[in-house]
Each structure stands twice: as C-alpha cells, then as structure tokens.
Amino acid sequence: MTQIKPERLKQLEDIEYKMQCLEAGGVDNWSYYSEALEEYNKVKDRELAYEELLESILEVLCGGVHEPSERGAGYGFTEDSQDEVMKIMVDGLNRIIKNEKEES
C-alpha cells in the first residue's frame, strides 16, 4: 500500500479545500466547466475500467485459492503484489492505447 508523506497530505488537503471553496462559489456552473474537465473525466473513467479489470483478473486468479488453515492468516497474494499487478497492467494498457492512437 502506498504511503503519503505528511507534506503531500497537507498539499492534497489544501487542494481539496480550494476545490470546495470554488464549488461553493459556483465554479461548477461556469461556462465551459464541463469541457475543462473532459480530460480529467476520461482519466478517471480509464482508472475505473482498470480497477474493474483488475478485480476481474483477481477473481479468476484467486478463484481456487483457499484461506490457510488458520483463520485470518491471509491468502496467497499480498496487497503489495496487487498494487504491482495493477501498475504492470496500467503500464501495459497505456502502451496499447498509445500504440492504437499512433496507428490511427
């Protein structure tokens, strides 16, 4: 699991607060607000698709994995392994997408 440094957490909290203030001020009703977020929404949609793909892969891979004899001992993979698989998958899919764009 990824750890966030205190400085980065403070920065993210500041960004979140700024966004809340902008939305409270009605920025989400401005002209071209939706258009400005098109790329963000594409990235978020792609991330969601990757997460769903990972869940499907894990479901298939772990379908035959049983919990060890001692309850709570865990399964045959770790969260770090899952994160690594996700990184490999995202990098691979991004390469595929990039190649598709270059070919078209």
Sequence and secondary structure as in RCSB ss.txt:
>XXXX:A:sequence
MTQIKPERLKQLEDIEYKMQCLEAGGVDNWSYYSEALEEYNKVKDRELAYEELLESILEVLCGGVHEPSERGAGY
GFTEDSQDEVMKIMVDGLNRIIKNEKEES
>XXXX:A:secstr
     HHHHHHHHHHHHHHHHHHHTTGGGSTTHHHHTHHHHHHHHHHHHHHHHHHHHHHHHTTT    SSTTS  
SS HHHHHHHHHHHHHHHHHHHHHHHHH 
